[in-house]
Every structure is written in C-alpha cells, then in structure tokens.
C-alpha cells in the first residue's frame, strides 16, 4: 500500500526508488557523477602539468560546461521529438567515448592540452543531450504525484556525490596516479549506459509527423514565454543561481585566505554543504506538506544569505561548516522547488524544451554570478563579495511578493483524447492556412465569467500553436461571440488539438456550460484560398461546420 501524508517524511522522499526503472537509472547516474568528478580533478591536474598556460587550465571548466549552455535548448527539442530513451543512450555514448579515449590517450602517452579540451567538450555535449531527456523522462517513468520526490532525490544525490567526489579524486590521483582516475571514470560511465539499455518505460507516441527542429524550438520558446508559472520559476531560479553561486565559487579562496586551511579543510566544508543538502532533501516531502513552495523558497534564500554572511564574518572552520550546511539545505530546497514547478506546469509534449530553457538560463546565471562575485572579490575583498551576495539573495527572497512560485499540481497535464472531424474536402497534411471559428451564445448574466474563461482560453490556445487569436462580439446580436484563430497547416491544427491537455479540455467544458440552452459552441473550420490568378484553377474549398 502506498504511504500517504501519515508516512515519515524520509520514506515519502524515497518513494520513487520503489520504481525499478527509476531506481536503476538514478543509482547509475550517481555512480557516473562520482566518476565524472574524479575525472574532473584528474583533468585539471593533467592540464596543469602538461601546459604552462593559465588560460588553458581555466578553459577545462569552460569546455565541459559551455555545451550545456549553448546546446541545451536544441537538446530539449530533440528530447521532445525523438525517443527520450534513445537520446539518453546517445548522450551516455558520447560521455563514455570521451572518457575511454582520454584514458587510452593518457595510458599511451599522447595526451596534449588540445586533445584534453576537445574530449572535455565532447563529454559536455553528452551531458547536454542526456540531462533534458533524463529529467523529462521522470514524468514518463513515475506517476505525477511522485515527481517532486524524484526531483529532490536527483538534486540530493548529485550534491552528496559532489561533496565526496573531489576528495576521492584527490586520493586516487595522489596514490594511484591520473591513469587510474581516468580508468575509474571510464568504467563508471558504462554503468548508466547499461542501466538505460536494460530499462524500458511506456511513452505515449504522437500519431503526427515529427516537427522540424526549428519549429520545435520555436514552439518550446513560445510555450515557455506564454506560461506565466514557468516564466516566474525561471526568473527566480536564474536570480538565485546568480546570487547563490558565490558560496561555491568563492569557497576555495575563503579556505586559503580567510580560514588559512588546505585541501582537508576544503573537503570538510564541502561535506558540510552536502550534509545540509541531504537533510533538506529527505525532509522535503514533510516540508512541502507544512508550507507552500513559495514560503520554502523564500526561507531557502534567507538561509543562503545567512550562509554568505557567516562565511564573510567568521574565521572558524566549525562555524563555516555549519554555515555551509545551512547553505546546502537552501540550495536543494530552491532548485528542487523551481525544477518541480517547471515539470508540473509543462505538458508531456513540451517538457523537454521547457526544462532545457530552464537549465540554459540557470546555468547562464550561475556562470555570470561566478564571474561577478569573483571580480568583486578580486577588486575589493572576499568579505565584500559574500556580503553583496547575501544582499542579492535577500532581494531574491523579497521578489516572491511580485513573482510568487506556485505549483500546479491540481492540473492534469496529460494529453486528452482528440478525434479529427470528418471533412467534406480532402486536405493534405501541408494544406493551409486553416482558420478556426467557434461561436458562443452567451447571456448577459454570464459575460463576466465568459471573459475570464476566454482570457485563459487565449493563453491555452496560443501556447499550443494558435496564431492570430481574436474574440469578437456581434453588434447586431450581442449574445453572439466568435473566437477566431488560425494555424499554418492542417497538420498544425491536428498537432494543436493533440497538445491540449485534460485541464485545457475542462476549460472548454466550462465555456460550454455558460452557453444559452444545451447546444454546444458551433465550430467552423475553413481553409484560406489565395486570390492570386493562379488560384483560379484550384477547387473552391468547402468549409467544415459542426452540427449543433
């Protein structure tokens, strides 16, 4: 029996692990992340020993992270247009290929700085492909009610691994050498590849032809721009990343200059950050039951601001570790909340693209924040940088008054059933433009409710692909209202209707209930005809009109 609200909060967070497919891929992902972090330490050391250029050493991180920023939106469109399982396999193949090639080149002694950068970029492309597809697949693998716990587990897992990965990489590098580190990473990258190959899950396929990549990207960006709840989550997450990345970006300098510590102190502080992330993660299910998501994110931002202030003012390792535990907890709560918000607000047909846009902008925010706070620390002091970041985090918390985060758990974002109408005219998939008119007969008493529904209707139809949406009122018969929009082709009209969710269909039912009598709204489908001379040879189209 599935535990509900009476379950212990740790057990609620671990519920997704009862699903064998999610458990297998999640576990393999943690192993792969550990190997990647060990490899990152080895690459940095190898680059430092094979190149005298400081720039080349700095470019290692850029080579592995830039693909996630530049290719993320394209990867999201690929994840929505092709098999997400296949996209994950392709991503993991690129990562494994890069790791194995690096291990072989080091073992054979022909590694050089440009080869290292190229393989780092190739691995980054693999991660850019895999991440949107994996996160979007969570909603395919699990029930919707388990998505928040699954996202929490993914965030907690990575932060815990990040706390021990660099330390393990240092130990392997010091005692066994770089070749062992790269071999370990190459082997670990085969684990998720094997897990995805051995796992299958059901995904609802579309009966329509695949969109072109440019169209898919455009539709994803339009949906994201129109969806206010997704926009808010992305803006808040980007601002949070811009401000909170100061904690991790400045931590090495803080350990060296303010705490007068070395690698051991740095490892202890990272462990403190990971411990806070873990505790917040296993408590997240309970926290979401006693407080709204906006309240949790506000408190998390205040917690991260407190972390920055304590780090700026203390010279004690113990106090710094406690501060980082608070920061780690705030880090997980915020990223989990915004990620879940985007997932729950996105229908399955577009979730890969909305998540990829979310990741691209938040990665960009963190990259910009690293540069900003690093520049402040270099030109002024670490204390000034951390205090400035604390003020910025408090402003992000206050932004909740204007841009509140809301979870749309009550909306069913699954696709609804749609049967195309029988037309009196034969149309090809690329025939168009298609003009849609829906006539409503609304009594005076229902006009305010009707207009409220139509404002929502415009947003729903437009983000699904409707163009030139308008609402008209008949001057001769004021009770008659006409909704009009168009799609470029007949296929686009079918795709629009397949994209409408169960929640969107319920809006149509509410509009029908506002009609005079029991007659449903009257639907008219027409195809535009060109007035050019060449069109005289074409057959006059016959519009489809629904029968009351």
Secondary structure as UniProt FT lines:
FT   TURN            5..6
FT   HELIX           9..13
FT   HELIX           15..18
FT   HELIX           20..50
FT   HELIX           54..70
FT   HELIX           72..81
FT   HELIX           84..108
FT   HELIX           113..141
FT   HELIX           144..146
FT   HELIX           147..176
FT   HELIX           178..197
FT   HELIX           213..226
FT   HELIX           228..249
FT   HELIX           251..253
FT   HELIX           254..258
FT   HELIX           263..290
FT   HELIX           293..313
FT   HELIX           317..345
FT   TURN            348..350
FT   HELIX           351..379
FT   HELIX           382..398
FT   HELIX           399..401
FT   TURN            409..410
FT   TURN            429..430
FT   STRAND          434..442
FT   HELIX           444..446
FT   HELIX           447..464
FT   STRAND          467..473
FT   TURN            478..479
FT   STRAND          480..487
FT   HELIX           490..499
FT   HELIX           502..513
FT   TURN            517..518
FT   STRAND          522..527
FT   HELIX           533..537
FT   STRAND          544..545
//
